[in-house]
Amino acid sequence: MLDRFLLEIGVLVIAFFVLRKYWHKKEVRYYFGAGVIGLNVFACWLYLYLAIQTVMPWSLAWGKIFLHGLVAVIVYTLRDIIKEKDG
């Protein structure tokens, strides 16, 4: 359990430093935003599939679908605002 925790923290630290170095590039911000949106939409579809297959109760799945859908919409909106700001 500790090894998995350390691995996840290590990946987050590496991602942080890579993004810190390259965040000033427009392409990096665009593709990172697109990746976050894509992962959240994928999570929505995954939870919907699990609910349809009765692996997960609908009451639990709807909350997760709403959460990930809301995050995708917020990131999409912020990405458009940043794109307008960058010109």
Helices and strands as residue ranges (DSSP letters): H 2-22, H 26-52, H 58-86
